[in-house]
Amino acid sequence: MSPVEIGMMSVGAIVVLVYMGLYIPVALGLVSFCSIWLMSGKSILAFNFLKVAVGDGVTEYTFATIPLFTVMGLLVSKAGLGRDIYDVMNSACRRVMGGIGMATVGANAVFAAITGSSIASASVFTKISVPEMMRLRYNPRFAVGVVAGSSVLGMIIPPSAMLIIYSFVSEQSVGEMFLAGIIPGLILTGAYIVAIFLMARFWPSFIGKDIASDQTVALSWPEILNKSWPVVGLVFVVLGGIYTGWLTPVEAGASGAAIALIIALIRRSITRAEFWETLVETGHITAAILLLIMMASFYSRMLGYAGLPNELDSLLQSMELSFFQIMLIYVLLILVLGTLLDTASIILIVVPLFITLVEGMDLSLVWFGIVTVIGAEIGLLTPPLGISCFVIKGTLDDPRITLKDVFYGAFPFAVIMLMVLILLIKYPGLSTAILN
């Protein structure tokens, strides 16, 4: 077999192995090692490729952003800031039909700016928002759908673990990826809020026909300030520091983690044992992501050795496809994979294949990263995988709400995500406006 044929088979083998349940880094490393060995006939060459990939991954300075933002997000959860954000947003939207859903979206957006995790957002707001909406007799499907849909903001609004992973795979600046995620994240947040307003007006049965009268207590200004200042301070330090250039992403992560720890200590919301558990969990998450990045680098080098990205580029150019036709193929590919694989797997598998083509078309790799992450994140809301939906069902543990209800409730928000994705493809400048 030719190297290109081996490379094509390796991509299919990785998808099959991951779908069968094999740990993603193991699948990437195993298939990449065997493919290089088959192409060269020399196992020593495969070992050399692996050595270079591991060395590059461990010594990358910007990798320090991962443990720092991870520990910041965990400390923020311990400090109870998710509850505070929700209370403030709920008070602000209390007089609007479906306002509690809008409050959930807004709180998720703010929470995303200080945690960067869709799974964390889904877990936190399932416990906070869903019981409150159920108490007020909202439609259960709407209640879980809002949480599922808005939880994906954690992977788009910086700091985002997926944007960090993409930056390593594509060799882009983590800071630029963070800044590029702000406007698309705000657009998606606004689209969700407008959609909830329209649902309440034209599709009230989905929101809930017998919603109880407003029972949300308005917060006083001192209460709002007391609940808001920690969140505002963190966002100002992290994103403001990166945007102004005062802080690098690594320094912003360190500063945010320190402030989150101080807030947790002031509130006495964390014990020594819990702090140690937080550090251990940070270590586990960091080690898992580091292994992902190293094996993704190994996989990218294998594809380059096989010449598969160049072959794909030549094939699509020979077909004389337009920009939108190429993007249609790409989006359909990641949407299909999104029903089977998680976001990280999709980024690690498809980006190395298409990155040469995107560079050849003189397109922004930063914009391409935003499109990739949003497209892959739609998979968090679609069966059969739908990780966010499974997290919500597992966290809620309410027999009245089935997994089918969660998927049905999340579907309108998946459609909205797709519409926003099309908008970002049509107008690439929306993703890079802050960078210009």
N, C-alpha and C positions, 0 to 999 in steps of 0.2 A: 504493500500500500504506500501511496505517496504521503509526504508530511501533511499536506492539506487534508487528505482523507482521514488521517489519524486525528488531526486537530478537530475536524467536524464530529468524528465519533466521540472524542473526549468531551465535547460540550454536551452531547446527548447523554453520555454516561454520567456526568456530574448531575444533571437534572434528575435522572432516574434514581441515582443513589441518594440524593437529598430527599426526594419524595418518598423513598422507601424508609427514611428515618435515620440515615447515616449522618453523623455530625458534620456540619458544613465544612469546617476547615479540613477534617479528615478526608472528605470526598474530594475537595480541591487538591489537596496535597497528594493523595494516592493516585488520582487520575493523571495529574500533571507529571508526577515522577515516572509512571509507567509509559506515558506518551512520549516523553523525551527519550527514555530508554529504547522504545520501539523505533523512533525516528532516527536515532544516532547509532543504535546497536551497542552503546557504551553506557554502562550504569554509572561510571565515574562522572560523566557529563551531567547526568541527572542530579547526582550529589552536589556537584559544583553549582548548578543552578539553584538548588535548595539552600546551599550555604550563602550565596549572594543575597537571596531573597530574605533569609532570616537576619542576616547582618544589616541590611538596609532597614528592615522593619524595627529592629531594636534600637538602632542609633538615631532614628529620626526625631529631631527635637520637638516638633509640633505634636508628636504622639502624647506628650505630657498633658495636652488638653483633655484627653479622655478621662484619666483618673480624677482630675481636678473638677471637671464639670459633673462627673458621676457623683462624687462625694458631696458636691454642692446640692445637687438634686435630692439626694437621700436626706441630707440635713434639713433641707427646706420642707420635706414631707414630715420629718420628725417634729419640726417647729410648728406644724399646724397651719402653715400659710395658705394651703389649699382651701381650708374652711374659711379663713378670713377673706380671701379673694371672692369666694362664692357669696358670702354674706353681703359684701359691699355691692357686688354686681346685682344681686337679687333685690337689694333695697332700691337701687337705681331704676330697675325695670319693673317694679312691683305693680304699676298701674297699667301696664300694657298687656293685652291679650297674648298669651304665650310668652309673657315676659320672663318666666322662670327658665324657659328654654333658651332665650336670648342671654340670660344671666349665666347659664351653664357654658354657652359658647364663649362669652367674654371672659369668664373665669378661666376656662381652658386655655384661651389665647395668652392670658397673662401668666398662668402657671407654666405654659410651654416655654416662655421667655426666661424662666429661671430653673427649669429642670431638663428640657430637651428630650423627653421620653413619652411616646404615645402610650406605652403600657402603664407607666406610672400615672398618667392622666386618667386613663380608663379606670384604673383601680381606685384612685382617690375619689373621683366624681361619681362613680357608681355607688359608693358608700354615702356620699353627701347629697347628691342631687336627685337620684332616682327615688329614694324613700320619701323625700319632700314632695316630689311631683305625684307620687302614688297617694300620699296623704291628701293632696288637693284634688284627687280624682282625675288626673290627666290620663290620657290613653297610655297604657303600659308600653306599647310599641313606640310611641313618640318619646317617652321618657328614656328608654334605653337607646333609641336611635340617635337622640341628641348627644348623649354621652359618647356613643361610638363614633359618630361623625366628627364631633369636635375634638376627640382625643388625638386624631391624626395630626392636629396642629403641632403637637409635640415634636414631630419629625420634620417640620417645615420651618417653623419659627425658631431662630437660633436662641441658645446653643442646641444643635441637633446632632445626635450621634450618627445619623445617616449621612448628614452633610460632611461630617468629619471623615467617615469611611470613604465617601465618594472623593473627597479631596486627596486622600492617599492614593486611591486607585488611578485617578486622572492627573495626579501631581499638580493640583491647583492649591492656591492659598486657602487655608482654613478661614482666615479673616475675611477674605473676599466672598467665600461661600456663605459665611454667616450673614454678611451684609446683603447679599443677593436674596437671601431667604425672607427678609423683612417685608418687602412690598407684596410678594406673592402670598405670604402668610396673612397679611392684613386684608388682602383682596378676598381670600378664602373665608376669613372670619366675617367680613362684611357680607359676603354672598350667603353664608349660613343664616345670619341675622335677618337679612331681607327675605330669605326663603321662609323662615319661621313666621315672619309678619304676614307674608302672602298666604301661607298655610292656614293661619288663624282666620284670615279673611275669607278665603275661597275654599278651603278644605278643612273646616272645623272638626269634622268627624275624626280626622287623623290626630288632631291636637287633643280632643276630648270633648264630648258633648255636655257632660255634667260637671264641668270644672267648678270647684268650690269658689266662693267669693274670696277676694283678696284677704289673706291672713298673714301676709308678710309684714313684719314690724319695721317701720322706717328707722334707720340708724340716725343718730344725731351726728352733727359735724365732728365733735370730739371723738366719737366712736369710729367714724369713717377714717379720720386721720390716724387714730391709733392702730387700726387694722391695715391701713394702706402704706404707712411709711416704710416698713421693712421690705415690702415688695417693690415699691418705687425705688428705694435705695439700691436694691440688688440689680434691677434692670438698668438703672442709671450707671452703676459701676461697670457692669459686664458689657452691655451693648454700647453704652455711651463711651466707655473707655476704648473699645475697639473702633467705633465710628470716628472718634476724634483723633485716633492715632496715639493717644496717651498710653495705651496698654496694648501689648500683643495678645493674641488669643490665650496663650499660656498664662500670662500675667493676669488677664481678666478672670480666667478660671480660678487661679490661686486667690485673688482678691475676693471673688464671689464665695468661694468655699470658706474663707476666713470669716467673712461677714455672716454667712449662714450659721456657722458655728457659734458666733457671738450671740446672734438672735436666739438660737436654741438654748444657750446657756442662760441668757437673760430671762427667758420665759420658763426656765427650769423644765423644759419639755423633753430632756434627754438625760439619761443616767450614764454612768461610766460603762456599764455593761452594754447599753444600747449604742454608745459611741464606738465601743470596740466592735460590735456587730456591724455597724455602718462601715468601719474601715475594712473589715473582712469581706463584706459584700462588695465594696468598691474594688478590692483586690481580685475577687472572682470575675467581676464584670470586665475589669481592665485586661486581665489575662485572656479572657475569652475573645475580646475584640482584637488584642494584639496578635493572637494566633490567627484570627480571621484575616487581618491585614497582611501578615507574612505569607499565608497560603494564597491570598489573592495576588500578591506580587509574584509568587511562584507560578501561578496559573497564567498571569499576563505574559510572563517571559516565555512560557511554553507556547502560548498562542503566537507570539512574535516569532519564535523559532520555527513554528510550523508555517508561518506566512499567511495564516487564516484571515487576519484583519485586512491585509492588502488584497487578498483574493476576493473578499466580500466587497471591498471598495471597488475593485475592477468590475465585478459582476453587476453591481447596482449602477455604475456609470455606463456600462455597456447597454443597459436597459433604458438609458436616457430618462430616468425618472425625475420628476420635479421635486423640489424641496418638500412640498406638502405630501407627496406620495411616499417619499422616504420616511418622513415623520409618521405617516399613517402606519406604515409597516412596523416601525419601531414601537409606537404606542400600542398597537395591537399585540405585539410580541410580549411587552412587559405586562399588559393587562391579562393575557392568557397565563403567563408565568405567575402573576399575582394571585391567581386562583389556586395555585399549587405550592408556591414557595413564599418565604418571608422576604421582607424588603432588602435586607442585607444580601441574601443569596442572589436576588435579581440584579442588584448593583454589581456584585462581584462577577457574575456570569456574563451579562450582556454589555456592560460598559467597555471592557477590553476589546470586544468584537467590533463595536461601532465607533470607537474614539478616533481611529485613523480616518474614517469616512467623514466624521464631523470636522476634524482639523482640515481635511482636504477641501471642504466646502467653505472654509474660512468663517466658521461659526464659533460663537463663544462657548468654551467648555464650561464656563460658570453657568450660563443659561441652560446648557445641556444637562448639567447636574440637577438644576431645579426641576426641569421637565422629568428627568428620570425618577427623582425621589417622589414627586407628586403622583406620577403614573404608578409607581410601585406601591405607594401608600394606599391607593384605591383597593389593592388586594387585601388590606387589613379589614375591609368591610364586606368582602365578597366570599361566598362559600366556594370550595369546601374548607379552606384554611381559615381565613377571617380571624386572625389572632386577636384583634381588639374585641371582637364579638365573643370569642371564647373566654377572654379575660373578664368581660362584663358578666357573662353568665356564671362563671365560677365564683366571682367576687360577690355577686348578688345573692346567690343561693336561695332564690325564691321560686317555689314550685309553680306559682301562678304565671311566671314568665318563662317560656321555653326558648331554646336556642333559635327556633324558627322565628319567634317574635323579635328577637334581637336582630336577626338578618333582615327581616321585613322592615323594621324600624330604621335600620341603617341604610337601606337601599336609596331613598331619596337624597341622602347626603352623599352617597357614592356618585350619583348622577351629577350633583352640583360640583363635586370635585372634578369630574370629567369635563364639565363645561368650563371651569376655571383653567384646566389644563389646556384645552383648545385655545382659550384666550391668550395664554402665555406663549403658546406656539405661534399664534398669529401675530402677536406683538412682543418679540423677544426683549425689547427695550424695557419692559416692565420689570424684568428680573435683574437687569444691570443698571437701572437708572441711578441708584445710589453710588455705583462705582464710577460713573462718568463725571 
